[in-house]
Structure formats: C-alpha cells, structure tokens
C-alpha cells in the first residue's frame, strides 16, 4: 500500500469521522432545542392555567375562553417548534450523508488513480532493479550473487535471556568460517551474583532447572529501564545522561533487582536466586534442535537495556522515537498519539510499501503490539493483518507473495484475569509468568509450516526474543549507535541516549542455505533483522542504528539448499504442572460472563476476596489497552469513539483495564457494542 493509497484511505476515514460528528451534533442540537421547546411551552401553558384558575368565573366566561386559547396557542407553538427542530435535524443529517457519500465516491476514484499510479510506479521500479542487477552481473564478475531468499519470516518472542534459555545447552559446532567452536554459555565457576537476603554468593545453575512458568510460583521479574539498570550495574546505579551516561556494567545486580524492585508497588521475590536458574537441555527440545540444525547467534543483544515495547519498536523501525520504558501515560497517548506511535522515518512496513514489496503480519491475538504504530489501522483495513490460525493455509499457497512476514505471539490473558494483560498466562509468547512449553509449540508450528511449504527453499526464518525479562546473563552488553532521528518528548521517561545495547537474548537463523550447526559469534541487535531485509531487497536504511547493524546474509553460505533439514521437530516437553488454560475461552458467552463478574466486582470493591485497589494498573496494561483503543476506534461512530476514549482515560485499576479489554474483544470479535447502550457518554 503506497503513500497515495494510505492518503486516500485517510481521506475517507477522516470524512467518515467528520460526518459522523456532524450527525451526532445535529441530533444533540435538535434534541436540546426540542427539549427547550417543550420546557418553554410547558412553562407558558402552566402560566395560562394559573391565570385561568384565578380569573375564570361563571360571571366572566371570556376569561375562561382566553385561558383555553392561551393553552392551545402554547400547545400549537410547541409542536411547530418541535417540527422545526425535527426538520432541521434531518436536513442537517441529510447534509452529512451527502457529504459522506461524496467523500466515499471521491475516495473510490482517488484509490483507483492510486492503484494505477502504483502499478506504473512499481513496474518502473522493478524494471530499474532488473536492469541494475543485469549490469552488475555483466560488469562485476567478482560480485557475489545475492542469496535466493524471497521470504523472510520473523518470530519475536518475549522476555528471556540467552543464559537462561541456552546457557547450559552445551552446543558445539562450527563458526561462520567453518572452524570448530562452542556456544558462549554459562559457567557456574565464573557467573555469580550476591543474594542480598543472606549475602551468599549464588552461581548460575541448571540444577534445579528453571521453572516452566513463574505463575503461582513467584513474581514477574522487573525488566523496566531502572530495573535493568540495577541488574546490569548494581544496587546503587544511577543513569545520568549528561554527566556520564550509562554506568559501568558488571552484570552483578540480577538477584538484587528480583529481590527489591525499583517500583515500590512490586513485591519482589522471596527466593530471588531463582533468577539465576537456567533451563536444562531436556526442557527446551524444540529450540535446542533448531540451534543444532541451523545457526544460533550467541552475541545477539536487545536494542536497549529496557522492556518489551521500545525493543519491539527497534526491530520494526530501528528506533523507538524516544520511548525508553514501557508506556505509562494515558493522557499522552489519547491526546497526542491516538493514531499510534510515530517515528520520523516511518517503519519497515512503510519502507516495504515504498519499494512495492508485499508483507504480512500474523497476529496471535486481537491486540498485536505492532498495531500501536502509526498507520497500522490503515494497513489492517487493507487486509495486512491476519489471524495466526490462517498462517499454515496461506504459507502453503503456491502464489504466496509476501516477502516479509512478522509473526506476533498470543500474549496471554489480556482480560480474563483481573490483572489484565499484565498476567500474560495462557499465551505462547514465552513470558515468564506463562508456560514456556506453549512457546515451544508455537516455534514448532511456525518452523514445520515453513519447512513443509512450497516456499521452504526460498525462505529465511529468524527467531528471537524482545528482551531478557529480568533473567541473568553473563555477557556485558556493548555500546550502540544512537538512531539519530527525531525524539518525541512525550515518549521520553529516562532521557536515555540509546547508545547502549541491552541484555543478550537467544536468536536462531533458519534457512536451507545455512550450514548445519553454525554458532555465530557476530555482535547483533534487533536492527540486524532490518539490515538483513533492507540489503536483501535493495532498500535504504531507516536510521543510523540499522545502517550500522551487521546483517545476517553471510550465514546464507551454501550455493544450493540443503535437503537434510528436518521436516518435523520433537514435541515440546511435558509440564507436570500445566496452567489451567481453556483454548476456547474467547467465546462470546465466556466474555459476557467475565464482563458481568468484573463490573460487579468493581461495584462491590472486591474481586476473588481481594480489595480492588490491590490490583495495580501496570504500564504493560496501558500498552495493550492502547492497542485495544486503536482497534475499536477504527470503525466506530463519533459518539462511540468519544466514549471509548473517555473509558480509556478513566482507567485507574487493573480491574478497569480488564473490563476495557473484555469489552473491546466483544466489539471486535462479536460486534457486541456496549457503547450503544449508554447515555450521555457514560456506561450503564
């Protein structure tokens, strides 16, 4: 979808919203005027009646007649007034309908022009690329041909460090030059933290192995900007961008951070040494099999030392526009970014559109984080977002043309638990509170779908994690190149300069053109994905960060695709204590029941015997509520949009967030709109 097409859609949407507002204001004005007519007529009629009662006697019949005429006059005047407002309202509404129709027709014509322009533009662009490629092949005989990759799939999971996932895997293989090497994993003799509870030295360990999930076992580790600062630099670390920048890193504070989080509302862990526990080989059979079959990158870092949202933005835009922590301000988003987070140079999807390259996002649930970026509502209207349930069927189509595919996991219980999206259970994103085996099943599904599709021999799959989730890793993150684009001041929280990478995370690169058992020690961050896509398809960079990033193309070293890559992977491990997850809990009946329970709990001040105030409204909830807001605003009428925004701004607790997300799901999935049953902008 080109800039022209997006502009045409924006015109139609803006026109629709404007005419919807006119329609709403016509009705409100007419209703108010009609009420004034009635009030005026009732008051006049009452005065007539009062006068008549005082002056109407048997000896003065004309006074009686005058009183009746007076009341009749007000009765007629009232209905004349009412009729005038009724006619005026429908004239006004008819005007809005005409304007809307004109806008729609204009939008259709404009889009036809845009399609014609895009067809011509893309044809010229593709011809130019073909001629350039031909010239290079003729005159640059030493030029290495580009890999025959036509589809790049990216699956980004959540909140796991490298040592935590693969530190005890013991993987050996070859480096990018073919020399024997081994993974840079954890070493109990070297990798230690001090437990502040008893000042004991705790080594990294896989015995006992890391838990399948932390839900009902322990707290979610802090991985916000300040929590990560403590983990990397120690208890008393301070970030002073002007005076000294990021403090010296020694990876000494992971247990301290888990024991005593920066946020006073977080309880911390009573067994903080758990943050040093890593998975044993048998608990992650899917990831470990892929790591030994293809390429594992053991020097891949998150793009900044902080949480999920800005790190995911870096993978998609090579910047976060200044966002250096989780979203935290409802008013900022709803007043200045109601169309999504904006970046000076756009994002990878804008870049692909500019270069006439097809792309797709497969969403694991209704609220994919990528939807929070500006312009994604227009992309959704164009069918660019698809449910992950359609992934297998679409990829197996012979004419599947999308060259860049981003896969969003299911993030978990956005609305079914009172904690809202901060709970994250029953998803498959590998969030610490969720069952890690569910994420393994997702990886298995994605790989096997691509491997057994008609497009395997022309595909690359990149699997990585957005950030460390608070878990220990022993490698000190290096410095980074700042993006150099404009900063949106309302996004800024810590005034981070984006000159420091975050904690190391797992990353796998999978393709039939990759040798078996490669261990890549090259330094990467998430923008290496962008650098790979940009250089593979001949596109410019977005910021200085992806311009400086090392791409993954050197891993595609085979001249012909391998034939020995496994068609199936081992099953995920069996969790002896699985979470009680219902796969069909998105039904309308379940959602309606949950909404009723939550609203009763809010009225009574208790939910499952806990005070409502105990359910903290977290920054994570704010972020996903932003996505929910953007989605429900896509097709809503003016009055409905206003009510959604007001409800969003009025959220104060986790319970409020749960209600908001549940109602949004009902609207999106089943067209059940509670805003239709409200008065004066307030829900019943």
Secondary structure in CASP SS format (residue, H / E / C, confidence):
PFRMAT SS
TARGET T0000
AUTHOR 0000-0000-0000
METHOD secondary structure of the structure
MODEL  1
X C 1.00
X C 1.00
X H 1.00
X H 1.00
X H 1.00
X H 1.00
X H 1.00
X H 1.00
X H 1.00
X H 1.00
X H 1.00
X H 1.00
X H 1.00
X H 1.00
X H 1.00
X H 1.00
X H 1.00
X H 1.00
X H 1.00
X H 1.00
X H 1.00
X H 1.00
X H 1.00
X H 1.00
X H 1.00
X H 1.00
X H 1.00
X H 1.00
X H 1.00
X H 1.00
X H 1.00
X H 1.00
X H 1.00
X H 1.00
X H 1.00
X H 1.00
X H 1.00
X H 1.00
X H 1.00
X H 1.00
X H 1.00
X H 1.00
X H 1.00
X H 1.00
X H 1.00
X H 1.00
X H 1.00
X H 1.00
X H 1.00
X H 1.00
X H 1.00
X H 1.00
X H 1.00
X H 1.00
X H 1.00
X C 1.00
X E 1.00
X C 1.00
X C 1.00
X E 1.00
X H 1.00
X H 1.00
X H 1.00
X H 1.00
X H 1.00
X H 1.00
X H 1.00
X H 1.00
X H 1.00
X H 1.00
X H 1.00
X H 1.00
X H 1.00
X H 1.00
X H 1.00
X H 1.00
X H 1.00
X H 1.00
X H 1.00
X H 1.00
X H 1.00
X H 1.00
X H 1.00
X H 1.00
X H 1.00
X H 1.00
X H 1.00
X H 1.00
X H 1.00
X H 1.00
X H 1.00
X H 1.00
X H 1.00
X H 1.00
X H 1.00
X H 1.00
X H 1.00
X H 1.00
X H 1.00
X H 1.00
X H 1.00
X H 1.00
X H 1.00
X H 1.00
X H 1.00
X H 1.00
X H 1.00
X H 1.00
X H 1.00
X H 1.00
X H 1.00
X H 1.00
X H 1.00
X H 1.00
X H 1.00
X H 1.00
X H 1.00
X H 1.00
X H 1.00
X H 1.00
X H 1.00
X H 1.00
X H 1.00
X H 1.00
X H 1.00
X H 1.00
X H 1.00
X H 1.00
X H 1.00
X H 1.00
X H 1.00
X H 1.00
X H 1.00
X H 1.00
X H 1.00
X H 1.00
X H 1.00
X H 1.00
X H 1.00
X C 1.00
X C 1.00
X C 1.00
X C 1.00
X C 1.00
X C 1.00
X C 1.00
X C 1.00
X C 1.00
X C 1.00
X C 1.00
X E 1.00
X E 1.00
X E 1.00
X E 1.00
X E 1.00
X E 1.00
X E 1.00
X C 1.00
X C 1.00
X C 1.00
X C 1.00
X H 1.00
X H 1.00
X H 1.00
X H 1.00
X H 1.00
X C 1.00
X C 1.00
X C 1.00
X C 1.00
X C 1.00
X E 1.00
X E 1.00
X E 1.00
X C 1.00
X C 1.00
X C 1.00
X C 1.00
X C 1.00
X E 1.00
X E 1.00
X E 1.00
X C 1.00
X C 1.00
X C 1.00
X C 1.00
X C 1.00
X C 1.00
X C 1.00
X C 1.00
X C 1.00
X E 1.00
X E 1.00
X E 1.00
X E 1.00
X C 1.00
X C 1.00
X C 1.00
X C 1.00
X E 1.00
X E 1.00
X E 1.00
X E 1.00
X C 1.00
X E 1.00
X C 1.00
X C 1.00
X C 1.00
X C 1.00
X C 1.00
X C 1.00
X C 1.00
X C 1.00
X C 1.00
X C 1.00
X C 1.00
X C 1.00
X C 1.00
X C 1.00
X C 1.00
X C 1.00
X C 1.00
X C 1.00
X C 1.00
X H 1.00
X H 1.00
X H 1.00
X H 1.00
X H 1.00
X H 1.00
X H 1.00
X H 1.00
X H 1.00
X C 1.00
X C 1.00
X C 1.00
X C 1.00
X C 1.00
X C 1.00
X E 1.00
X C 1.00
X C 1.00
X C 1.00
X C 1.00
X E 1.00
X C 1.00
X C 1.00
X C 1.00
X C 1.00
X C 1.00
X C 1.00
X C 1.00
X C 1.00
X H 1.00
X H 1.00
X H 1.00
X H 1.00
X H 1.00
X H 1.00
X C 1.00
X C 1.00
X C 1.00
X C 1.00
X C 1.00
X C 1.00
X C 1.00
X C 1.00
X C 1.00
X C 1.00
X C 1.00
X C 1.00
X H 1.00
X H 1.00
X H 1.00
X H 1.00
X H 1.00
X E 1.00
X C 1.00
X C 1.00
X C 1.00
X H 1.00
X H 1.00
X H 1.00
X C 1.00
X H 1.00
X H 1.00
X H 1.00
X H 1.00
X H 1.00
X H 1.00
X H 1.00
X H 1.00
X H 1.00
X C 1.00
X E 1.00
X E 1.00
X E 1.00
X C 1.00
X C 1.00
X E 1.00
X E 1.00
X C 1.00
X C 1.00
X C 1.00
X C 1.00
X C 1.00
X C 1.00
X H 1.00
X H 1.00
X H 1.00
X H 1.00
X H 1.00
X H 1.00
X H 1.00
X H 1.00
X H 1.00
X H 1.00
X C 1.00
X C 1.00
X C 1.00
X C 1.00
X C 1.00
X C 1.00
X C 1.00
X C 1.00
X C 1.00
X C 1.00
X C 1.00
X C 1.00
X H 1.00
X H 1.00
X H 1.00
X H 1.00
X H 1.00
X H 1.00
X H 1.00
X C 1.00
X C 1.00
X C 1.00
X C 1.00
X E 1.00
X C 1.00
X C 1.00
X C 1.00
X C 1.00
X C 1.00
X C 1.00
X H 1.00
X H 1.00
X H 1.00
X H 1.00
X H 1.00
X H 1.00
X H 1.00
X C 1.00
X C 1.00
X C 1.00
X C 1.00
X E 1.00
X E 1.00
X E 1.00
X E 1.00
X E 1.00
X C 1.00
X C 1.00
X C 1.00
X C 1.00
X C 1.00
X H 1.00
X H 1.00
X H 1.00
X H 1.00
X E 1.00
X C 1.00
X C 1.00
X H 1.00
X H 1.00
X H 1.00
X H 1.00
X H 1.00
X H 1.00
X C 1.00
X C 1.00
X C 1.00
X E 1.00
X E 1.00
X E 1.00
X H 1.00
X H 1.00
X H 1.00
X H 1.00
X H 1.00
X H 1.00
X H 1.00
X H 1.00
X C 1.00
X C 1.00
X C 1.00
X C 1.00
X C 1.00
X C 1.00
X C 1.00
X C 1.00
X E 1.00
X E 1.00
X E 1.00
X E 1.00
X E 1.00
X C 1.00
X C 1.00
X C 1.00
X C 1.00
X C 1.00
X C 1.00
X C 1.00
X C 1.00
X C 1.00
X C 1.00
X C 1.00
X H 1.00
X H 1.00
X H 1.00
X C 1.00
X C 1.00
X C 1.00
X C 1.00
X C 1.00
X C 1.00
X C 1.00
X C 1.00
X C 1.00
X C 1.00
X C 1.00
X C 1.00
X C 1.00
X H 1.00
X H 1.00
X H 1.00
X H 1.00
X H 1.00
X H 1.00
X H 1.00
X H 1.00
X H 1.00
X H 1.00
X H 1.00
X H 1.00
X H 1.00
X H 1.00
X H 1.00
X H 1.00
X C 1.00
X C 1.00
X C 1.00
X C 1.00
X H 1.00
X H 1.00
X H 1.00
X E 1.00
X E 1.00
X E 1.00
X E 1.00
X E 1.00
X E 1.00
X E 1.00
X C 1.00
X C 1.00
X C 1.00
X C 1.00
X C 1.00
X C 1.00
X C 1.00
X C 1.00
X C 1.00
X C 1.00
X C 1.00
X C 1.00
X C 1.00
X E 1.00
X C 1.00
X C 1.00
X C 1.00
X C 1.00
X C 1.00
X C 1.00
X C 1.00
X C 1.00
X C 1.00
X H 1.00
X H 1.00
X H 1.00
X C 1.00
X C 1.00
X C 1.00
X C 1.00
X C 1.00
X C 1.00
X C 1.00
X C 1.00
X E 1.00
X C 1.00
X C 1.00
X C 1.00
X E 1.00
X C 1.00
X C 1.00
X E 1.00
X E 1.00
X E 1.00
X E 1.00
X C 1.00
X C 1.00
X C 1.00
X C 1.00
X C 1.00
X C 1.00
X C 1.00
X E 1.00
X E 1.00
X E 1.00
X C 1.00
X C 1.00
X C 1.00
X E 1.00
X E 1.00
X C 1.00
X H 1.00
X H 1.00
X H 1.00
X H 1.00
X H 1.00
X H 1.00
X H 1.00
X H 1.00
X H 1.00
X H 1.00
X C 1.00
X C 1.00
X C 1.00
X C 1.00
X C 1.00
X C 1.00
X C 1.00
X H 1.00
X H 1.00
X H 1.00
X H 1.00
X H 1.00
X C 1.00
X C 1.00
X C 1.00
X C 1.00
X H 1.00
X H 1.00
X H 1.00
X C 1.00
X C 1.00
X C 1.00
X C 1.00
X C 1.00
X C 1.00
X C 1.00
X C 1.00
X C 1.00
X C 1.00
X C 1.00
X C 1.00
X C 1.00
X C 1.00
X C 1.00
X C 1.00
X C 1.00
X C 1.00
X C 1.00
X C 1.00
X C 1.00
X C 1.00
X C 1.00
X C 1.00
X C 1.00
X C 1.00
X C 1.00
X C 1.00
X C 1.00
X C 1.00
X C 1.00
X C 1.00
X H 1.00
X H 1.00
X H 1.00
X H 1.00
X H 1.00
X H 1.00
X H 1.00
X H 1.00
X H 1.00
X H 1.00
X H 1.00
X H 1.00
X H 1.00
X H 1.00
X H 1.00
X H 1.00
X H 1.00
X C 1.00
X E 1.00
X E 1.00
X C 1.00
X C 1.00
X E 1.00
X E 1.00
X H 1.00
X H 1.00
X H 1.00
X C 1.00
X C 1.00
X C 1.00
X C 1.00
X H 1.00
X H 1.00
X H 1.00
X H 1.00
X H 1.00
X H 1.00
X H 1.00
X H 1.00
X H 1.00
X H 1.00
X H 1.00
X H 1.00
X H 1.00
X H 1.00
X H 1.00
X C 1.00
X C 1.00
X C 1.00
X C 1.00
X H 1.00
X H 1.00
X H 1.00
X H 1.00
X H 1.00
X H 1.00
X H 1.00
X H 1.00
X H 1.00
X H 1.00
X H 1.00
X H 1.00
X C 1.00
X C 1.00
X C 1.00
X C 1.00
X H 1.00
X H 1.00
X H 1.00
X H 1.00
X H 1.00
X H 1.00
X H 1.00
X H 1.00
X H 1.00
X H 1.00
X H 1.00
X H 1.00
X H 1.00
X H 1.00
X H 1.00
X H 1.00
X H 1.00
X C 1.00
X C 1.00
X C 1.00
X H 1.00
X H 1.00
X H 1.00
X H 1.00
X C 1.00
X E 1.00
X C 1.00
X C 1.00
X E 1.00
X C 1.00
X C 1.00
END
